[in-house]
Amino acid sequence: MVNTDFDPKDLTKEKSLWDVYIESRKIPSSRFNDLTTLAVATLLILNAYLTKTPINELLELVRKSSDTGLSVSLSTLGFLVSGFTIFATISQPALSIKMSEIRHPESGLSTLKHNYFIFLRVFIYYIAFAFFCLLITMFGHQGGLVALAVSYFDCIPLLKPVLVKMSYILLFTGYFYLLIQLKSFIFNIYHAVMTALRWKAEGYDEEEGNQNTPSP
């Protein structure tokens, strides 16, 4: 659907990563990703409820896994951003502008923003997970702020197990969700490249060039 009200200022409408995330929520998420993540989260809840592992061992697992998660998420994010930067750099400006004039039927966003926001949303997920891991690393270590807070409420014996098991569930659900998002990211790179090639093969870039060519 061609957007007859296209304004070049719309290309820079988003002023922050939060604005990008809000707009990206218009893009439907993968049903497979959602269902598999829900299944994994359910299994983790069941495992946390039934496990006979001492709570201190589970706590140590959460602490070590959060340290690993912080390193892995930031490292992977660096590679993803580098790859996306290269992809965006080699994209043809004329074709990108043409894509910005056409609404995507699923999200109502321009086709350009629809494609790019899919990638940026994955970056945001990685940043959020890294931030969660950082909070555990900063405040969840032995003698840290969380441990001190729990010690003040020792009259609530279930407080520590609940916090540890909730952290365990959220942490490993996040691990799985990022892995499944990485799978989608790889496919979306392929799909975006094929879309650009298809648009070129169908002559969209030539139409743009013809419109900009003065009549003799």
PASEBA-1860 file (N, C-alpha, C; in nm, 3 decimals):
! residues 216
1> MVNTDFDP> 0.084/-0.119/0.000/0.000/0.000/0.000/0.089/0.125/0.000 ~ 0.076/0.211/-0.103/0.158/0.331/-0.111/0.107/0.434/-0.011 ~ 0.200/0.494/0.062/0.166/0.597/0.158/0.171/0.732/0.089 ~ 0.055/0.783/0.050/0.051/0.910/-0.023/0.082/1.028/0.067 ~ 0.078/1.008/0.199/0.106/1.116/0.293/0.249/1.109/0.345 ~ 0.337/1.043/0.272/0.474/1.025/0.319/0.542/1.160/0.340 ~ 0.603/1.174/0.457/0.678/1.294/0.492/0.819/1.249/0.530 ~ 0.923/1.303/0.466/1.060/1.263/0.500/1.092/1.275/0.649
9> KDLTKEKS> 1.021/1.366/0.719/1.046/1.382/0.863/1.006/1.257/0.941 ~ 0.920/1.174/0.883/0.880/1.050/0.950/0.998/0.955/0.968 ~ 1.100/0.970/0.884/1.216/0.883/0.895/1.290/0.904/1.026 ~ 1.280/1.024/1.083/1.351/1.055/1.208/1.252/1.086/1.320 ~ 1.133/1.031/1.311/1.029/1.059/1.411/1.066/1.004/1.548 ~ 1.127/0.886/1.551/1.164/0.824/1.679/1.288/0.894/1.735 ~ 1.279/0.937/1.860/1.386/1.014/1.922/1.469/0.933/2.021 ~ 1.429/0.812/2.048/1.504/0.729/2.143/1.480/0.582/2.111
17> LWDVYIES> 1.560/0.497/2.174/1.543/0.354/2.155/1.409/0.308/2.211 ~ 1.361/0.376/2.314/1.231/0.344/2.370/1.120/0.370/2.268 ~ 1.131/0.481/2.195/1.032/0.511/2.090/1.033/0.402/1.983 ~ 1.152/0.355/1.949/1.165/0.248/1.850/1.096/0.122/1.901 ~ 1.118/0.091/2.029/1.057/-0.030/2.086/0.904/-0.020/2.085 ~ 0.851/0.096/2.123/0.705/0.115/2.124/0.648/0.094/1.984 ~ 0.714/0.150/1.884/0.667/0.133/1.746/0.683/-0.011/1.699 ~ 0.790/-0.076/1.743/0.816/-0.214/1.698/0.713/-0.312/1.752
25> RKIPSSRF> 0.642/-0.273/1.857/0.539/-0.362/1.912/0.420/-0.377/1.818 ~ 0.413/-0.291/1.718/0.308/-0.306/1.617/0.335/-0.425/1.526 ~ 0.460/-0.472/1.525/0.498/-0.584/1.440/0.464/-0.714/1.512 ~ 0.383/-0.799/1.456/0.348/-0.926/1.523/0.472/-1.011/1.548 ~ 0.480/-1.068/1.667/0.592/-1.156/1.698/0.564/-1.296/1.645 ~ 0.669/-1.374/1.635/0.656/-1.510/1.582/0.577/-1.597/1.680 ~ 0.475/-1.663/1.630/0.394/-1.751/1.714/0.479/-1.867/1.766 ~ 0.569/-1.918/1.681/0.657/-2.026/1.722/0.747/-1.981/1.837
33> NDLTTLAV> 0.804/-1.861/1.826/0.890/-1.810/1.932/0.814/-1.795/2.063 ~ 0.694/-1.741/2.055/0.615/-1.719/2.177/0.576/-1.850/2.243 ~ 0.531/-1.946/2.164/0.485/-2.073/2.220/0.599/-2.154/2.278 ~ 0.713/-2.159/2.209/0.826/-2.235/2.262/0.882/-2.170/2.388 ~ 0.885/-2.037/2.391/0.932/-1.968/2.512/0.838/-1.993/2.629 ~ 0.708/-1.991/2.602/0.610/-2.020/2.707/0.626/-2.162/2.758 ~ 0.652/-2.256/2.667/0.672/-2.396/2.707/0.796/-2.410/2.795 ~ 0.905/-2.344/2.755/1.028/-2.351/2.834/1.007/-2.287/2.971
41> ATLLILNA> 0.940/-2.172/2.975/0.913/-2.106/3.103/0.829/-2.195/3.194 ~ 0.732/-2.265/3.137/0.649/-2.357/3.216/0.732/-2.470/3.274 ~ 0.821/-2.526/3.192/0.909/-2.633/3.240/1.003/-2.584/3.349 ~ 1.052/-2.461/3.334/1.141/-2.405/3.436/1.067/-2.381/3.567 ~ 0.942/-2.336/3.558/0.861/-2.319/3.679/0.840/-2.453/3.748 ~ 0.809/-2.554/3.668/0.789/-2.689/3.723/0.918/-2.741/3.786 ~ 1.029/-2.718/3.718/1.158/-2.763/3.770/1.194/-2.692/3.901 ~ 1.168/-2.561/3.905/1.198/-2.485/4.026/1.111/-2.530/4.143
49> YLTKTPIN> 0.989/-2.568/4.113/0.896/-2.611/4.219/0.932/-2.749/4.272 ~ 0.975/-2.839/4.182/0.998/-2.978/4.220/1.142/-3.009/4.258 ~ 1.235/-2.920/4.225/1.376/-2.952/4.246/1.409/-2.976/4.392 ~ 1.502/-3.069/4.412/1.552/-3.098/4.547/1.688/-3.033/4.570 ~ 1.732/-2.954/4.473/1.861/-2.886/4.486/1.855/-2.786/4.601 ~ 1.954/-2.787/4.691/1.957/-2.689/4.800/1.952/-2.547/4.745 ~ 1.884/-2.460/4.815/1.862/-2.325/4.765/1.992/-2.249/4.745 ~ 2.093/-2.277/4.828/2.221/-2.208/4.813/2.293/-2.250/4.685
57> ELLELVRK> 2.277/-2.377/4.646/2.337/-2.423/4.520/2.265/-2.360/4.401 ~ 2.135/-2.347/4.412/2.058/-2.283/4.305/2.095/-2.135/4.294 ~ 2.118/-2.073/4.410/2.159/-1.933/4.412/2.295/-1.916/4.344 ~ 2.387/-2.007/4.372/2.519/-2.000/4.309/2.509/-2.018/4.158 ~ 2.418/-2.106/4.115/2.396/-2.125/3.972/2.345/-1.997/3.907 ~ 2.253/-1.930/3.973/2.199/-1.804/3.921/2.308/-1.699/3.911 ~ 2.392/-1.689/4.013/2.499/-1.590/4.012/2.598/-1.615/3.899 ~ 2.641/-1.740/3.884/2.737/-1.772/3.778/2.675/-1.754/3.640
65> SSDTGLSV> 2.549/-1.794/3.627/2.483/-1.783/3.497/2.457/-1.638/3.459 ~ 2.434/-1.552/3.558/2.414/-1.410/3.528/2.544/-1.346/3.480 ~ 2.656/-1.386/3.540/2.787/-1.336/3.494/2.811/-1.379/3.350 ~ 2.784/-1.507/3.323/2.801/-1.558/3.186/2.705/-1.489/3.090 ~ 2.581/-1.471/3.133/2.481/-1.408/3.048/2.517/-1.266/3.011 ~ 2.576/-1.193/3.106/2.618/-1.055/3.078/2.724/-1.052/2.970 ~ 2.823/-1.140/2.984/2.933/-1.145/2.885/2.883/-1.190/2.748 ~ 2.804/-1.298/2.747/2.756/-1.353/2.620/2.663/-1.256/2.549
73> SLSTLGFL> 2.572/-1.194/2.621/2.476/-1.104/2.557/2.544/-0.981/2.498 ~ 2.641/-0.925/2.570/2.712/-0.807/2.519/2.800/-0.843/2.400 ~ 2.865/-0.959/2.407/2.949/-1.003/2.295/2.865/-1.028/2.170 ~ 2.754/-1.100/2.188/2.665/-1.129/2.075/2.606/-1.000/2.019 ~ 2.569/-0.909/2.108/2.513/-0.781/2.063/2.612/-0.706/1.976 ~ 2.740/-0.711/2.013/2.842/-0.645/1.933/2.848/-0.699/1.792 ~ 2.844/-0.832/1.779/2.845/-0.894/1.646/2.719/-0.859/1.567 ~ 2.604/-0.860/1.634/2.478/-0.830/1.565/2.476/-0.686/1.514
81> VSGFTIFA> 2.520/-0.594/1.598/2.522/-0.453/1.557/2.618/-0.432/1.440 ~ 2.734/-0.498/1.446/2.830/-0.487/1.335/2.770/-0.538/1.205 ~ 2.706/-0.654/1.212/2.643/-0.710/1.092/2.533/-0.621/1.039 ~ 2.451/-0.567/1.130/2.342/-0.479/1.087/2.395/-0.351/1.025 ~ 2.504/-0.298/1.082/2.564/-0.176/1.028/2.612/-0.197/0.885 ~ 2.677/-0.311/0.862/2.723/-0.342/0.726/2.604/-0.355/0.631 ~ 2.499/-0.424/0.678/2.380/-0.443/0.595/2.316/-0.309/0.561 ~ 2.303/-0.220/0.661/2.240/-0.091/0.638/2.325/-0.003/0.546
89> TISQPALS> 2.458/-0.017/0.557/2.548/0.065/0.476/2.539/0.031/0.328 ~ 2.529/-0.098/0.297/2.528/-0.139/0.157/2.390/-0.130/0.093 ~ 2.288/-0.099/0.174/2.153/-0.085/0.118/2.147/0.038/0.028 ~ 2.076/0.027/-0.082/2.065/0.138/-0.177/1.969/0.244/-0.124 ~ 2.015/0.370/-0.110/1.929/0.476/-0.056/1.799/0.494/-0.135 ~ 1.807/0.488/-0.269/1.686/0.509/-0.350/1.581/0.402/-0.321 ~ 1.628/0.278/-0.308/1.536/0.169/-0.279/1.480/0.181/-0.138 ~ 1.564/0.224/-0.043/1.519/0.241/0.095/1.412/0.349/0.105
97> IKMSEIRH> 1.432/0.458/0.032/1.333/0.566/0.033/1.201/0.518/-0.027 ~ 1.211/0.440/-0.134/1.089/0.385/-0.194/1.016/0.294/-0.096 ~ 1.093/0.215/-0.020/1.032/0.126/0.079/0.965/0.206/0.190 ~ 1.019/0.324/0.219/0.961/0.407/0.325/0.828/0.468/0.283 ~ 0.798/0.466/0.154/0.673/0.522/0.103/0.560/0.420/0.099 ~ 0.590/0.295/0.128/0.491/0.188/0.117/0.464/0.128/0.255 ~ 0.338/0.122/0.292/0.298/0.067/0.421/0.306/-0.085/0.419 ~ 0.356/-0.139/0.530/0.355/-0.285/0.543/0.217/-0.327/0.593
105> PESGLSTL> 0.154/-0.426/0.531/0.016/-0.462/0.567/0.000/-0.516/0.709 ~ 0.105/-0.576/0.765/0.091/-0.637/0.898/0.098/-0.535/1.010 ~ 0.188/-0.438/0.999/0.214/-0.346/1.110/0.161/-0.206/1.087 ~ 0.139/-0.168/0.960/0.100/-0.031/0.930/0.217/0.064/0.926 ~ 0.337/0.015/0.960/0.458/0.095/0.948/0.503/0.096/0.803 ~ 0.593/0.186/0.770/0.652/0.180/0.637/0.730/0.049/0.625 ~ 0.743/-0.001/0.504/0.815/-0.127/0.484/0.959/-0.115/0.532 ~ 1.018/0.002/0.514/1.156/0.024/0.560/1.165/0.010/0.711
113> KHNYFIFL> 1.077/0.080/0.784/1.082/0.074/0.929/1.040/-0.063/0.980 ~ 0.946/-0.126/0.913/0.906/-0.261/0.953/1.027/-0.355/0.952 ~ 1.104/-0.350/0.843/1.221/-0.437/0.832/1.328/-0.402/0.934 ~ 1.355/-0.273/0.950/1.462/-0.231/1.041/1.424/-0.250/1.187 ~ 1.297/-0.225/1.219/1.255/-0.238/1.359/1.261/-0.383/1.407 ~ 1.244/-0.478/1.315/1.258/-0.618/1.352/1.398/-0.644/1.406 ~ 1.499/-0.587/1.339/1.637/-0.603/1.384/1.661/-0.528/1.515 ~ 1.614/-0.404/1.521/1.638/-0.323/1.639/1.569/-0.381/1.762
121> RVFIYYIA> 1.456/-0.445/1.743/1.386/-0.506/1.856/1.470/-0.618/1.917 ~ 1.541/-0.693/1.833/1.631/-0.797/1.885/1.743/-0.733/1.966 ~ 1.798/-0.621/1.919/1.902/-0.551/1.995/1.849/-0.510/2.133 ~ 1.726/-0.461/2.135/1.666/-0.416/2.261/1.650/-0.532/2.357 ~ 1.611/-0.649/2.306/1.598/-0.767/2.392/1.733/-0.803/2.454 ~ 1.838/-0.797/2.375/1.971/-0.829/2.427/2.016/-0.727/2.532 ~ 1.986/-0.600/2.508/2.022/-0.497/2.606/1.945/-0.518/2.736 ~ 1.816/-0.549/2.726/1.734/-0.573/2.846/1.786/-0.692/2.925
129> FAFFCLLI> 1.823/-0.799/2.854/1.875/-0.917/2.923/2.009/-0.887/2.989 ~ 2.095/-0.813/2.919/2.224/-0.775/2.977/2.203/-0.689/3.102 ~ 2.105/-0.600/3.098/2.075/-0.515/3.212/2.027/-0.598/3.330 ~ 1.942/-0.697/3.303/1.893/-0.786/3.408/2.008/-0.864/3.472 ~ 2.098/-0.916/3.389/2.214/-0.989/3.441/2.305/-0.897/3.522 ~ 2.318/-0.772/3.476/2.402/-0.676/3.548/2.345/-0.646/3.686 ~ 2.213/-0.635/3.696/2.150/-0.610/3.826/2.178/-0.724/3.923 ~ 2.170/-0.848/3.873/2.199/-0.964/3.958/2.345/-0.961/4.001
137> TMFGHQGG> 2.434/-0.929/3.908/2.577/-0.925/3.939/2.608/-0.816/4.041 ~ 2.546/-0.700/4.026/2.576/-0.587/4.114/2.516/-0.604/4.254 ~ 2.393/-0.653/4.260/2.321/-0.653/4.387/2.291/-0.791/4.443 ~ 2.314/-0.897/4.363/2.279/-1.031/4.408/2.395/-1.114/4.458 ~ 2.514/-1.054/4.465/2.630/-1.130/4.513/2.622/-1.150/4.664 ~ 2.708/-1.237/4.714/2.709/-1.266/4.857/2.742/-1.139/4.935 ~ 2.656/-1.102/5.028/2.674/-0.980/5.105/2.625/-0.856/5.033 ~ 2.562/-0.874/4.918/2.513/-0.761/4.840/2.383/-0.705/4.894
145> LVALAVSY> 2.329/-0.608/4.821/2.210/-0.537/4.866/2.091/-0.631/4.883 ~ 2.073/-0.723/4.789/1.960/-0.817/4.798/1.976/-0.908/4.919 ~ 2.099/-0.957/4.940/2.124/-1.045/5.055/2.098/-0.972/5.187 ~ 2.138/-0.845/5.193/2.115/-0.766/5.314/1.965/-0.744/5.336 ~ 1.893/-0.715/5.228/1.749/-0.692/5.240/1.678/-0.818/5.289 ~ 1.719/-0.934/5.235/1.658/-1.061/5.277/1.687/-1.088/5.424 ~ 1.808/-1.053/5.469/1.844/-1.078/5.609/1.759/-0.996/5.705 ~ 1.713/-0.880/5.661/1.628/-0.797/5.745/1.487/-0.853/5.758
153> FDCIPLLK> 1.452/-0.942/5.665/1.319/-1.002/5.667/1.330/-1.153/5.690 ~ 1.419/-1.191/5.782/1.438/-1.333/5.810/1.316/-1.396/5.876 ~ 1.220/-1.312/5.913/1.095/-1.364/5.969/1.006/-1.424/5.860 ~ 1.045/-1.401/5.735/0.972/-1.459/5.621/1.061/-1.565/5.558 ~ 1.052/-1.688/5.603/1.146/-1.792/5.558/1.138/-1.823/5.409 ~ 1.025/-1.797/5.346/1.010/-1.830/5.204/1.063/-1.720/5.112 ~ 1.102/-1.606/5.168/1.142/-1.493/5.084/1.265/-1.527/4.998 ~ 1.367/-1.583/5.061/1.490/-1.616/4.986/1.464/-1.720/4.878
161> PVLVKMSY> 1.400/-1.834/4.911/1.373/-1.932/4.804/1.291/-1.877/4.689 ~ 1.192/-1.793/4.720/1.107/-1.737/4.615/1.189/-1.646/4.523 ~ 1.272/-1.560/4.583/1.354/-1.469/4.503/1.453/-1.545/4.415 ~ 1.516/-1.647/4.474/1.615/-1.725/4.399/1.549/-1.799/4.283 ~ 1.435/-1.861/4.310/1.368/-1.940/4.206/1.307/-1.851/4.098 ~ 1.258/-1.734/4.136/1.208/-1.640/4.036/1.322/-1.593/3.945 ~ 1.437/-1.564/4.006/1.553/-1.522/3.928/1.598/-1.634/3.835 ~ 1.595/-1.757/3.886/1.633/-1.873/3.805/1.541/-1.887/3.683
169> ILLFTGYF> 1.411/-1.874/3.706/1.314/-1.888/3.597/1.330/-1.777/3.493 ~ 1.340/-1.652/3.541/1.353/-1.539/3.449/1.484/-1.544/3.371 ~ 1.591/-1.582/3.441/1.723/-1.583/3.378/1.729/-1.685/3.264 ~ 1.686/-1.807/3.292/1.699/-1.911/3.190/1.591/-1.901/3.083 ~ 1.476/-1.842/3.117/1.379/-1.810/3.012/1.438/-1.706/2.918 ~ 1.508/-1.608/2.976/1.574/-1.507/2.894/1.680/-1.566/2.804 ~ 1.758/-1.660/2.858/1.859/-1.729/2.777/1.793/-1.793/2.654 ~ 1.686/-1.866/2.678/1.620/-1.935/2.567/1.560/-1.836/2.468
177> YLLIQLKS> 1.499/-1.731/2.520/1.433/-1.634/2.432/1.534/-1.565/2.342 ~ 1.651/-1.532/2.397/1.754/-1.470/2.314/1.804/-1.566/2.207 ~ 1.815/-1.693/2.243/1.859/-1.793/2.145/1.759/-1.803/2.030 ~ 1.632/-1.805/2.063/1.528/-1.817/1.961/1.519/-1.688/1.878 ~ 1.549/-1.573/1.942/1.552/-1.447/1.868/1.670/-1.443/1.772 ~ 1.780/-1.506/1.811/1.897/-1.512/1.723/1.863/-1.590/1.597 ~ 1.786/-1.697/1.614/1.741/-1.774/1.499/1.658/-1.687/1.405 ~ 1.568/-1.609/1.462/1.484/-1.522/1.381/1.565/-1.411/1.316
185> FIFNIYHA> 1.665/-1.361/1.388/1.750/-1.254/1.335/1.821/-1.299/1.208 ~ 1.873/-1.421/1.211/1.944/-1.475/1.094/1.848/-1.485/0.975 ~ 1.727/-1.536/0.999/1.630/-1.546/0.890/1.591/-1.408/0.838 ~ 1.573/-1.312/0.929/1.530/-1.179/0.887/1.636/-1.108/0.804 ~ 1.764/-1.135/0.832/1.871/-1.081/0.748/1.855/-1.135/0.606 ~ 1.838/-1.266/0.598/1.818/-1.330/0.467/1.695/-1.272/0.396 ~ 1.584/-1.260/0.471/1.459/-1.213/0.411/1.471/-1.069/0.364 ~ 1.541/-0.986/0.442/1.557/-0.846/0.403/1.640/-0.833/0.276
193> VMTALRWK> 1.745/-0.914/0.265/1.828/-0.911/0.145/1.748/-0.957/0.024 ~ 1.672/-1.066/0.040/1.592/-1.117/-0.070/1.482/-1.017/-0.109 ~ 1.426/-0.947/-0.010/1.325/-0.846/-0.039/1.383/-0.733/-0.122 ~ 1.503/-0.688/-0.084/1.569/-0.581/-0.159/1.598/-0.624/-0.303 ~ 1.643/-0.748/-0.319/1.671/-0.799/-0.453/1.543/-0.811/-0.535 ~ 1.436/-0.856/-0.469/1.308/-0.869/-0.540/1.257/-0.733/-0.585 ~ 1.268/-0.634/-0.496/1.222/-0.500/-0.532/1.302/-0.446/-0.650 ~ 1.431/-0.474/-0.650/1.515/-0.429/-0.762/1.476/-0.502/-0.890
201> AEGYDEEE> 1.451/-0.633/-0.878/1.413/-0.712/-0.995/1.278/-0.668/-1.052 ~ 1.189/-0.621/-0.964/1.058/-0.576/-1.009/1.057/-0.431/-1.055 ~ 1.175/-0.366/-1.047/1.190/-0.234/-1.105/1.153/-0.117/-1.018 ~ 1.142/-0.136/-0.886/1.106/-0.024/-0.800/1.212/0.085/-0.802 ~ 1.341/0.043/-0.801/1.447/0.143/-0.803/1.452/0.216/-0.937 ~ 1.414/0.146/-1.046/1.412/0.210/-1.177/1.301/0.314/-1.184 ~ 1.186/0.281/-1.119/1.076/0.377/-1.115/1.119/0.505/-1.045 ~ 1.194/0.487/-0.936/1.242/0.603/-0.861/1.337/0.685/-0.946
209> GNQNTPSP> 1.425/0.612/-1.019/1.520/0.682/-1.103/1.451/0.756/-1.216 ~ 1.347/0.695/-1.275/1.274/0.759/-1.384/1.202/0.885/-1.337 ~ 1.152/0.879/-1.211/1.081/0.995/-1.158/1.176/1.112/-1.137 ~ 1.303/1.082/-1.106/1.401/1.187/-1.080/1.471/1.234/-1.207 ~ 1.446/1.168/-1.321/1.511/1.206/-1.446/1.428/1.313/-1.517 ~ 1.486/1.430/-1.546/1.409/1.536/-1.611/1.370/1.498/-1.752 ~ 1.256/1.546/-1.796/1.209/1.518/-1.931/1.290/1.599/-2.031 ~ 1.319/1.543/-2.149/1.397/1.616/-2.249/1.316/1.732/-2.307
END
